Amino acid sequence: MRQLSKQLLVTKTSGNSQYQLYQATKLHPATFNNYRGVYIEKEVEISCYGIRVTIELGQERIRYDSGLLSPLNYKVNALFHHIFRQGLDDIEQIRAMIWMEYDDWCRNQYGNPFSKIANQKLRRQVNKILYQSP
C-alpha cells in the first residue's frame, strides 16, 4: 500500500496541542468478479483520511500520526472533532481513543475499511467499460 500524496485539510490548536486532519491518496488492491467470466485484480487509487497530533512540552515536541484510518471522511472527521473537544494532552489517551474507534470500523464484511471503497471504485470502472453504449 503505497501512499501517493498528502493534503492538510484542517488544523486546530488547543493549549499546547495541535490537531490536524489530512487527506492522502494511495493505491489499494481491489477485486472484481461478476461470476460471468470477468475476474479482475487491480490496484485502485483511493482517498483516505488520517489524524496527526503535535504536543509541545517546553522545547520538546511529541508528534503522533495515526496513519490512514478510513476512506470515509465523515468517520475520521467526527473522530477528529471528538478528540479536539476532549482537549487531551497525553499521546497514550489519544492513541487509545483513535484505535478503539478504528477497531470498531474494521468489524465489517471486508475486514478493513479500505477494501469496500476500493472494490466499489473498481466495479464502477469495469462496468463503465463493459456496459458502455457505443
C-alpha positions, 0 to 999 in steps of 0.5 A: 500500500503505497501512499501517493500524496498528502493534503492538510485539510484542517488544523486546530490548536488547543493549549499546547496541542495541535490537531490536524486532519489530512487527506492522502491518496494511495493505491489499494488492491481491489477485486472484481468478479461478476461470476460471468467470466470477468475476474479482475485484480487491480490496484485502485487509487483511493482517498483516505483520511488520517489524524496527526497530533503535535504536543509541545512540552517546553522545547520538546515536541511529541508528534503522533500520526495515526496513519490512514484510518478510513476512506470515509471522511465523515468517520475520521472527521467526527473522530477528529472533532471528538478528540479536539473537544476532549482537549487531551494532552497525553499521546497514550489517551489519544492513541487509545481513543483513535484505535478503539474507534478504528477497531470498531470500523474494521468489524465489517464484511471486508475486514478493513475499511479500505477494501469496500471503497476500493472494490466499489471504485473498481466495479464502477470502472469495469462496468463503465467499460463493459456496459458502455453504449457505443 
